[in-house]
Amino acid sequence: MPYTTYLDNTFLNLVFGGTGYTPPATLYVGLSTTTPTTSGGNITEPSGNGYARVAVANNPTNWPAASNGSKSNGTAITFPAATGPWGTVTYFFIADAPTGGNVLGYGALTAAQTINQGDTLSFAAGALTVSMS
């Protein structure tokens, strides 16, 4: 999962110079129908029809300890059932707010998903992997 410039700068300032950082208590997983950029831009989220970013408490249960330079979600992340079409989503992203906020990183879905009324998209435990390389 590529990180955004925002998170790169935050990490570098934390390690080199000791600038403080308080991780968000909740992370938000969202979907995009367009390819995000490292600046955190070009994200086109579905609009309406029951779509909302999924709130995931930022704790060791939902994000277990890193191993071998990577970390994965420890519990399933499930979006609500669509009440109408969301379009074809191709990327997920992780942000620090339920709307707007800072995008921390993003990744391509294994396969594009066309979401229609009644469909539910879910990431099984271990399906979203974050690594420093």
C-alpha positions as CSV (number, residue, x, y, z in Angstrom):
1,M,0.0,0.0,0.0
2,P,1.6,3.3,-1.0
3,Y,1.6,6.0,1.6
4,T,0.7,9.6,0.9
5,T,3.1,12.5,1.1
6,Y,1.3,13.6,4.3
7,L,2.1,10.3,6.1
8,D,5.7,10.2,4.7
9,N,6.3,13.7,6.0
10,T,4.7,12.9,9.4
11,F,6.8,9.8,9.8
12,L,10.1,11.6,8.8
13,N,9.4,14.4,11.2
14,L,8.7,12.0,14.0
15,V,11.9,10.0,13.5
16,F,14.2,12.8,12.4
17,G,13.7,15.8,14.7
18,G,11.3,14.3,17.2
19,T,8.2,16.2,16.1
20,G,5.4,14.7,18.1
21,Y,2.5,12.7,16.5
22,T,-0.7,11.4,18.0
23,P,-2.2,8.6,15.9
24,P,-5.9,9.0,15.3
25,A,-8.1,7.0,17.6
26,T,-10.2,5.9,14.6
27,L,-9.1,5.1,11.0
28,Y,-11.6,5.3,8.1
29,V,-11.5,2.9,5.2
30,G,-13.0,4.3,2.0
31,L,-13.4,3.3,-1.6
32,S,-12.5,5.1,-4.8
33,T,-13.6,4.8,-8.4
34,T,-10.4,6.6,-9.6
35,T,-6.7,6.1,-9.0
36,P,-5.4,8.0,-5.9
37,T,-2.2,10.0,-6.0
38,T,0.6,10.1,-3.5
39,S,-0.5,13.7,-2.6
40,G,-3.8,12.1,-1.4
41,G,-5.8,13.5,-4.3
42,N,-7.8,12.1,-7.2
43,I,-10.0,10.1,-4.9
44,T,-13.6,9.8,-6.2
45,E,-15.7,8.2,-3.5
46,P,-19.2,6.8,-4.3
47,S,-21.8,9.4,-3.4
48,G,-25.1,8.5,-1.7
49,N,-26.9,5.2,-1.9
50,G,-25.7,4.2,1.6
51,Y,-22.0,4.7,1.0
52,A,-19.9,5.8,4.0
53,R,-16.3,5.2,5.0
54,V,-16.0,2.4,7.5
55,A,-14.8,3.5,11.0
56,V,-12.2,1.1,12.4
57,A,-10.9,1.8,16.0
58,N,-7.1,2.1,15.8
59,N,-6.2,-0.5,18.4
60,P,-4.2,-3.8,18.5
61,T,-7.3,-5.9,17.9
62,N,-8.2,-4.3,14.6
63,W,-4.5,-3.6,13.7
64,P,-2.4,-6.3,15.3
65,A,1.3,-5.9,15.9
66,A,3.5,-5.6,12.8
67,S,5.6,-8.6,11.7
68,N,8.3,-8.8,9.1
69,G,7.8,-5.1,8.2
70,S,4.1,-5.3,7.5
71,K,0.8,-5.1,9.4
72,S,-2.7,-6.2,8.4
73,N,-6.3,-5.7,9.6
74,G,-7.1,-8.1,12.4
75,T,-10.9,-8.0,11.9
76,A,-13.2,-7.9,8.9
77,I,-14.0,-4.4,7.4
78,T,-17.5,-4.4,5.9
79,F,-19.2,-1.6,4.1
80,P,-23.0,-1.2,4.5
81,A,-25.2,-2.7,1.8
82,A,-25.6,-0.4,-1.1
83,T,-29.1,1.1,-1.4
84,G,-28.3,2.0,-5.0
85,P,-25.3,1.8,-7.4
86,W,-21.9,3.0,-6.2
87,G,-20.2,2.5,-9.6
88,T,-17.1,0.4,-10.2
89,V,-14.6,0.8,-7.3
90,T,-11.0,0.1,-8.0
91,Y,-9.1,1.4,-5.0
92,F,-9.4,1.5,-1.2
93,F,-7.8,4.1,1.0
94,I,-7.3,4.8,4.7
95,A,-8.0,8.3,6.1
96,D,-8.0,9.9,9.5
97,A,-11.5,11.4,9.2
98,P,-15.0,10.2,8.2
99,T,-15.1,12.8,5.4
100,G,-12.3,14.9,4.1
101,G,-9.3,14.6,6.5
102,N,-5.9,13.3,5.5
103,V,-5.5,10.2,3.3
104,L,-2.8,8.1,4.9
105,G,-2.4,5.4,2.2
106,Y,-4.2,3.6,-0.5
107,G,-4.1,0.4,-2.6
108,A,-5.7,-1.2,-5.6
109,L,-8.4,-3.8,-5.2
110,T,-7.4,-7.3,-6.4
111,A,-10.2,-6.9,-9.0
112,A,-12.5,-4.0,-9.7
113,Q,-15.9,-4.3,-8.0
114,T,-19.1,-3.0,-9.5
115,I,-21.4,-2.2,-6.6
116,N,-25.1,-2.3,-7.3
117,Q,-28.1,-2.1,-5.0
118,G,-28.0,-4.7,-2.3
119,D,-24.3,-5.5,-2.8
120,T,-21.9,-5.5,0.2
121,L,-18.1,-5.1,-0.1
122,S,-16.0,-6.6,2.7
123,F,-12.3,-7.0,3.4
124,A,-11.6,-10.2,5.4
125,A,-9.2,-10.1,8.3
126,G,-5.7,-9.9,6.9
127,A,-6.9,-8.7,3.5
128,L,-5.5,-5.1,3.9
129,T,-1.8,-5.2,4.4
130,V,0.4,-2.1,5.1
131,S,4.1,-2.3,4.8
132,M,7.0,0.2,4.9
133,S,8.6,-1.0,1.7
